[in-house]
């Protein structure tokens, strides 16, 4: 499951720097979460950091992106492999 920032967002800027997957960015009017990068912090933290820090509680589960814990782990592994620099050949 990915998370979603609703229009109740006050653009307080606390969520974006806390996202370990860089899934949060400023949209046209409010912050947005890229569901292809959001793992709900699986692989990084026990709880989604954006949800814990949000002062207006405007970050629910995205209803269009339901994923199991195993799928979130697979997404985390894929994202970390893409981010890892290639090792030089010997």
N, C-alpha and C positions, 0 to 999 in steps of 0.2 A: 504494500500500500504506500502510496505517496501521500504527502500532506498537501494542503491547499491553504493559501492565505486568502481570507475573505475580504470583502469591501469594508469591513470594520477596522481594517489596518489603519493605524495613525502615522505610519512611516517614521517610527521612532528610531530606526536604524540598528536595533540591537540584534536582530536575527541574522542578518546577512553575514557579518564577520564570524559568527559562531558556527556556521554550517560547514562541517568537515568535507563535504562533497562539492562545495561551491555551487549548490543547486538553487540558491536564492539570489535573485537580482532584482533591480528596480525595473518595474514594468512601466506602462504608460502613466498610471496614476498611483499605484501601490506596488509593494514588493510582490514578486511572483516566485513560485517554486517550480523548477523543471522536474516533472515526474520521472524523466529518464535518468536523473541524477540523484533523486531523493531515495535514500534507503531508511528513512526514519532514524538515522544515526546508527543503524545496525552495523556492527563492525568497529564502531568508534566509541559509542556510549550506550548506557543502559536505557536511556530515555532520549527522545528527540530534544535537542538543545533549544531549537527555536520555540517549541511549545513551552518548555520550562521557563524561558526568559520573556515571553510575550506578555506585556502588561495588560493587554485587552482581551486575551484568550480568543484570538481570531484565526487559529490554525488547526482546523479539524482534519480528519482523514479525507483524502480526495475520493469522492464516490465513484469516479470513473477509472481509478487505478487501484484495484484491489490485488494485493500480492501476499502470498504466504511468507512466513518468516524465512523459509528456505529460499524463496525467490528473492527476498531482500538480501540474503547472504550471497546469492549468486550475483546479484547486481553489484554488491559491494566488491566482490572479488574481481569482476569485470572492470569496474571503475579503477580499482587500485592497480590492476595490471596495465591498463591504458596509461596511467599516470607515471608508472615506473620507467625510468630511462633504460634504454637498451644497453645491455652489457657488451663491452667490446669483445670481439672474437680473438681467441688466442692464436 
